[in-house]
Amino acid sequence: MDTVAFSVENVRKDFPILSATVNGRPLVYFDNAATSQKPLQVINCITEYYNNYNSNVHRGVHTLSQLATEAMENARLTIARHLNAAHAHEVIFVRGVTEAINLVANSFLSLVPHGWQVLISAMEHHSNIVPWQMAAERYGLKLRVIPMDSNGVLDIEAYDRLLMEGNTALVAVNHISNALGTINPVKQMAEMAHRAGAVILIDGAQSIPHMAVDVRSIGADFYTFSGHKACGPTGIGVLYGREDLLMAMPPYMGGGEMIKTVTFEKSTWAELPFKFEAGTPDISGAIGLGAALEYLKSIGLDQIASYEQELLEYATAALYEMGGIRIYGQAPQKASLISFIPDGCHPYDVGTLLDNYGIAVRTGHHCAQPVMDFFDIPGTVRASFAFYNTKEEINLFIEALRKAIKMLR
């Protein structure tokens, strides 16, 4: 699909849910960092699969199976092109970022010598902390943390020191912080990791919906994202991995599809990508994810990034103008989300009252408890914007926020 001139009014027509009402008021959906809404192009694609050619893939010679297999593998090709992967078989379908990280933590780290170290950053989502903790304990590895400053910016000098202080096997870092909005310098971090002989895994859950991503230009050894944050279905995601690394890694799960031969004495493994795709996959999810990325491409990722930056700046200025608002995450390079706490208010109370006005925001620790501990706060209110949001919606949000704060103080 060709990119067309960006019009938020036209884009909004693709999303049926945006015309919904909540508590008698028009829905203002500012919880996009948790999950995005789905356009008709994706909804119809999934419906078409179930209506017209629902079947299992890779295992049947009949027509429906062939159609389903072709659609799913075309989606894999679409995703590979979207990421600029060298090969389609470097795209592994998983349930989401969480499963992808667990796969790498269990499979890749099983090859790492005892006593080596894994580096993660201080601003990671729990899904990029807990799997490494579990694997480090299992395989006798050290887990160390790259610090950040009070603006939510990683300390790159400290990162360099950590790389050199031990045998570093892997660095795991998010491309964009889900709690602070910080856009991390992942290309620079990849170059530094490679100089130290380490590989890097980048959590792209918050970046794929908002910017163009070229895994080879970045230097990512592993890159992962979830479909549901990128206008795609829930329960589907992608692990990109360099071919040589995936070839060397043992399977994560055993079962059907991931085998070449099975006897009671020994089994052998299928070629990539199927070695890591045990069992019946989420076929409709994969097809829907391919459609979602095609949709984002048709809007234009550069246009999406530019428009969302406008929304971020507009909303940030409006919050500062209100006064009495503490914003957490002040990085110079920042994505379209704002985490904040109004003075004298608890985030949960603010979120509950905003919902009365039809405003959907996220409250709490955002699965990033160490970030909240760093700032010594219980959580934040997080407003996260997508390319289908408007400045008019931000005005409604600010108006409702003023009323909520007045009630709470």
N, C-alpha and C positions, 0 to 999 in steps of 0.2 A: 504494500500500500504506500502511496506517495504522501509526503507530508503536506498539509494544507495550512493556510493562514490560521493562526490560533484565535479562536473565539470562545471565551468561557461560556457564553450563552448557548452556543451550539454544542459544546462539550457536555454541558449539564443535561441536555436532552437525551444523551446516551445512558444516563444513570437513573432508572425509574425511582429508586429509593429517595432521591433528592427532592422529590415532590411530596414526600410523606409529611405528616404532622405528628408531633410528639407533645403530649399534654395540651393539645389544642393550639399549638403554635407550629410554624414551619420548622422542619428539622434543620439545624445547623450542625453539621457533622465535622468536628474537629478532633477526631480520634483516629486519624489516618496512620499514625505510627504504630498503632495496635493492629489494625486491619483496614484495608482500603475497601471502598465500595466497588461494585462490579458493573461494567457496562453491558448493554444489551448484546454487543458483539460477542462477549464471553458467555453470557447466559444462553444465548441462542445456539452457540457452538456446542455447549454441553448438552442442551436439549436435543439437538440434531443427532448427536452420537447415540443417546438412549432411544430416540424415536426410530432411527433408521439403520444403525449398524452395530448395536450393542453386541459385543462378543469378546472372548478372551483373545489375547495377542500371542504371536510367535509360535503358537502350538497347533494351529488348525489350517487345513488346506481349503476349507470351504470359504465362500465369498465374503461372508460377514467378518470372519477372522482376518482375512486378507485386508479388507477395508480398514478395520480397527488398527491392525498392525501398521499399515501405511500412514494412517493419520497420526498415530503416536510417534512413529519414527520421523515423520515430517516435523512434528513439534520439537523433537530433539535437535533436528537440523536448524530449526528456527532459533532455538535457544543458543546453540553453538555459534551461529552467525551473530546473534545479539551480543554475545560475550567476546567475539573474535577468538574463539578457541581454535586450535589448530586442527582438531578432529572432533567429529560428532560423538565418538565413543569416549571422549573425555567428559561428557555430560552424563552424570549419574542421577537418576530420579530417586528422590527420597521424600519423606513426609514433610520436611522443612529444615530450617537451619539447625534445630536441635538434634535431629537425627544425623545430619551431615557431620556435625562436630563430633558427636559420639562415634560415628564411623571412623573418622580420622584418628581420634584419641585412642580407640581400641586397636585399630588395624595398623596405622603407621607407627604409633609409639611402641608397638610390640617388637619392632625392629631396632629400637634405639638402645644403645648400651646402658647398663645400670649406672646410675649416678649422674647422667647427663641432665640438662635442665630445659624446661619449657618456660617461655616468657609470655605473660598476658598483660593487658593494661589495666589501670585502675578504674577505667570507666566501662568495663564490660557488662553485658547482660549476663544473667545467671547461666544461660545456656553456653556461654563462652568462658565460664569459670568452673562449674561443677564437673563437667566431663573430664577436664584436665586434672582436677583434684583427684578424682576417682582413678584415672589412668596412672597418674604419678605415683599414687600409693601402690597400685597393682604392679607396676613395672620398676619400682625403685628409682624414680626420677625426682628432681627438685622442681618446684613450681615457684617462680619469682614474678614480681609485679613491677611494671613500668609505672612510675609515679606521674601524677598530673598536678598542675597548679590550681589556684583558686578560681581561675577563669575557665577551667575545664580544658586545658591544653596540655598535651603530653610533654614530658621532659625528655627531649630527644638526646640531650647529652647524657642523662642518666641511662637511657635506653642503650646508648653506645657502650657505656661502661658495663652494663649488665651483660651485653652480648660477649664482651671480652673476658668477663670474670670466670666463665666456666664454659664447658662444652655445651653449646646451645643447639638443641635438636630442632626446635620449632618455636616460632613466634605466632601467637594468635591475637588478632586485634580487629576491632570493628572498623569498618570504613566510615560510618557515621554513628555517633553515640545516640542510642534511643532515649536516653535520659537527659542529655545536655544539648544535643544537636551538633556537637563538634564534628567537623569533617577532618579526619586524620590524614596526615601526609603519607598515605600507604605506599606510594611509589618509592619515596625516599626510604621508608622503613623496610621495604622489600630489598632494595639495593644494599642497605646496611646488613640485613639478615644474611643475604647471600655472600657478602664479603666475609662474614663470620662462619660460613659453612652451614648455615641453618636454612630451613625452608619456612615459608610464611603461609598461614591460613588467614584469609580476610573474610569477616562476617559482613556480607553485603545486604543484610535484611533491610536496612534503611536507605541504601544507596540505589539499588536497582530501580525503584519506582521514580527516582528523582533526577537521575543523571545518566549519561552514557558511560558504560563501563567496558574497558578493553583489558582483558586479563593478561594478555601478552605484553601490552604497553606498560601496565602496572608492574608486571613481574610477579604476579600471584602464582604460587605453587598450588594452592587450593583457594577456591572462592565459592561462597555458598549464599543462597538466598531462598526465601519462602515466597510461594506464589501469592498467598492471600494478602500480602502487603503491596503487591504490584498489580492490582486489579484482577488477579487470578483467583482460582478456587482455594479453599482451605484444604489442608491435608496433602499438599503437594509442594515440593521444593526441589532444589538442584544443588548437587555438589559438583563443581568443576574441579578436576584434578589433572595435573600434568601426566601425560601418558606413561612416562617412565616410572613415576611414583606409584601410580595405580597398578601398573604391571607387577611391581615388586611387592605390593601389599597383599596380605592374606585376606580372604573374604571376611566380612563382618558378620553375616548371617548365613546359615545353611538352609537348604530346602530345594524346591523346584526352581527351574530356570537358570540358577547360577552354576549348574553342573555341566560337565562334558560327559563324564561316565560315572556310574555308581555301581559298586559291588558291595557285598557285606564286608569285604576286606579293606577296600580303599575307594575313595572318590577323587575325581579330578575336576578342575574348575573350567567354566566357560570363559570365552574371551570377553574383553571389555565391550560394552559397559555391563554386560549381564552378570559378570562375576559378583557385582555388588547389588544386584536387583533380585534378591530371592523372593519367590512367591508371585502371585498375581499382582501387578502394579495397579496404581490408581490411574486407570486408562483415561477416564473422562477428565481427571485432574490434569494429566499431562497435556492432553489436547487443549483443554481450557487455558492452561498456562501459556502454551504456544500462541493461542489467540490473543491473550492479554498482552504479551510482548509485541505482537504485531500491531495491536491497538495503540500501545504507547509509542511505537515507532511512527505510526500514522499521524499522531498528534505532534511528534517531534520532541525528542528528549532535551534538546537545547532550548526549545521554546518552553517546555515544562519547567526546566531549571530557572530560566529567566523570570517567568511569571511567578513561580513560587517564591523567588527572592523578593519580588515586589510585595507579596503578601506578608512575608516575614518582616520586612522593614516597616510596612504600614502598621502591622499589629504591635510590633515592638515600640514604635513611637507612640502609639495610642496608650499602651500600658504605662510608659514612662510619664506621659502627660497626666495620667490619673494621679500619680504619686502614691507612695505607700506600698509599692510593689517591689519585691526582691526577685530578680531574675537570676536563675542559676544556669550557667553556661554562657560565657561571654567570649568565646573563641572568635578570632578574626574571620575564620572560614567556618561558616555555620549553615546547617540545613534548615528547612522550614518548620521548625518546632520551637516552642517556648515553654520552658519549665519555670514556674514562678510560685511564690506564696505571697498573698496580701498580708500586710502587717496585722497581727492580732487575730488571724483566722486560721483554722485548720483546713488543710486541703480537701479532706473528705466532705466537710460541711459546704465548702465552696462548690464542689462538684455536684453535690445533691441539689443545691439551690439552683444552679445553672440548668440542671435537667428540667426543673419546673418551667423554664422558659424555652425548652426545646433545644438547648445547647448541649451537645455531647462532647465532653472532654474526658481525659483520663486523670485519675488521682491515685496517689500512693507512691510506692518505691519503684514502680515500672520494671520490676525484676532486675533491679540494680541496687541492692541494699548497700554494698560497699560505697557506692557513690553518695547515697544519703548519709551514711555514717561519716564520710569525709567532710560533708558540710554540716554535720550534727543536726540534721532535720529528720522528721518522721517520713517525709515524702513531699511531693510537689503537685500542683495542678499543671497538667501538660496539655497545651493546645497545639495540635499538629495539623498542618495544612497540606492540601493536595491541589492539583491543577484545576479541579472542578469547584474549588471554593472561591469566594468572592470577597471584595472589600466591604460590600454591603452586609455580608454575613459577619465580618469582623466587627462592623458597627453594632450589629445586634448583640454580639458577644460582649462587647465593651459595655453596652447599656445594661445588659443583664448582670454583668459582673459588678457594676456600680451598685445595683439594687441588692445583690447578694451580700456585698461587703457592708452595706449600710445596715442590713438586718443582723449581721453577725457582730458588729462592733457596738 
